[in-house]
């Protein structure tokens, strides 16, 4: 019985340490945003693989997977944004978005996983 209880506790600890994923809508920054300063103080580069997030700290590394086609990209959080009011959970740089979807789509459903 003690072994079963101990095993159950270990299982809970391991399961609790796994990073949770989040599913929601994503879009990308527009070209006219290029060259502006992001919330962490660096210049926005539309070709860099970065993103704006309201639920992750700066420099967090995220894996973004397009639910529609299974394509994924790794990005770094360097900005925040007011996009939640539009029903989105993340905004990707144009370069990152173009790796997983056609820019003409504008908004896609994604799965977000914390890598680091």
C-alpha positions in Angstrom: 0.0 0.0 0.0 2.8 2.4 0.8 4.5 1.7 -2.5 1.2 2.4 -4.4 0.7 5.7 -2.5 4.3 6.7 -3.1 4.0 5.9 -6.8 0.8 7.9 -7.0 2.5 10.9 -5.4 5.4 10.7 -7.9 3.0 10.4 -10.8 1.2 13.6 -9.6 4.5 15.5 -9.3 5.6 14.5 -12.8 2.3 15.3 -14.3 2.1 18.6 -12.6 5.6 19.6 -13.8 4.6 19.1 -17.5 3.9 22.4 -19.2 0.3 23.0 -20.1 -0.7 23.9 -23.6 -3.2 26.5 -24.6 -5.4 26.6 -27.7 -6.8 29.8 -29.3 -6.6 32.3 -32.1 -3.4 33.8 -33.4 -2.7 36.6 -35.8 0.4 38.5 -36.9 1.8 42.1 -36.6 1.3 44.3 -39.6 4.1 45.6 -41.8 3.6 49.2 -40.5 4.6 47.9 -37.1 8.1 47.1 -38.4 10.8 49.2 -36.7 8.7 50.1 -33.6 10.0 49.3 -30.2 8.5 46.3 -28.4 7.4 46.2 -24.8 10.8 44.8 -23.7 12.7 47.6 -25.4 14.0 45.9 -28.6 13.1 47.0 -32.1 10.3 44.9 -33.7 11.7 42.9 -36.6 8.9 41.3 -38.8 11.3 38.7 -40.0 12.4 37.5 -36.6 10.6 34.6 -34.9 9.1 36.5 -32.0 5.6 37.1 -30.6 3.5 39.2 -28.3 1.9 37.5 -25.4 -0.1 38.6 -22.4 0.2 35.3 -20.5 4.0 34.6 -20.9 7.0 36.5 -19.6 9.6 38.1 -21.9 12.1 35.7 -23.4 9.9 32.7 -22.8 10.4 30.2 -25.7 7.1 28.9 -27.2 6.2 26.3 -29.7 3.3 27.5 -31.8 1.5 24.8 -33.8 -1.1 25.6 -36.5 -4.1 23.3 -35.6 -5.3 23.4 -39.2 -2.2 22.0 -40.9 0.1 20.8 -38.1 3.0 23.1 -39.0 4.9 24.5 -36.0 7.4 27.3 -35.3 9.5 28.2 -32.3 9.2 31.9 -31.1 10.5 34.1 -28.3 8.2 36.4 -26.4 9.4 40.0 -26.7 6.2 42.0 -26.6 2.7 42.3 -25.0 -0.4 43.4 -26.7 -4.1 44.4 -26.5 -5.3 41.7 -28.8 -7.2 39.7 -26.2 -10.2 42.0 -26.7 -10.3 40.7 -30.3 -10.4 37.1 -29.1 -6.8 36.2 -29.8 -4.3 34.7 -27.4 -1.1 35.6 -29.2 0.3 37.8 -32.0 3.2 36.4 -34.0 5.8 38.3 -36.1 5.1 38.2 -39.8 8.0 35.9 -40.3 6.9 33.4 -37.7 3.3 33.4 -38.9 4.3 32.8 -42.5 6.1 29.6 -41.5 2.9 28.0 -40.3 0.2 29.7 -42.4 -0.5 31.8 -45.5 -0.5 35.5 -44.5 -3.8 35.9 -46.3 -5.5 33.8 -43.6 -4.8 36.5 -41.1 -6.1 34.6 -38.1 -5.6 30.9 -37.3 -6.2 28.5 -34.5 -3.0 27.5 -32.7 -1.7 25.4 -29.9 0.9 27.1 -27.6 3.4 25.1 -25.6 6.1 26.5 -23.4 9.5 25.2 -24.3 11.6 27.2 -21.9 
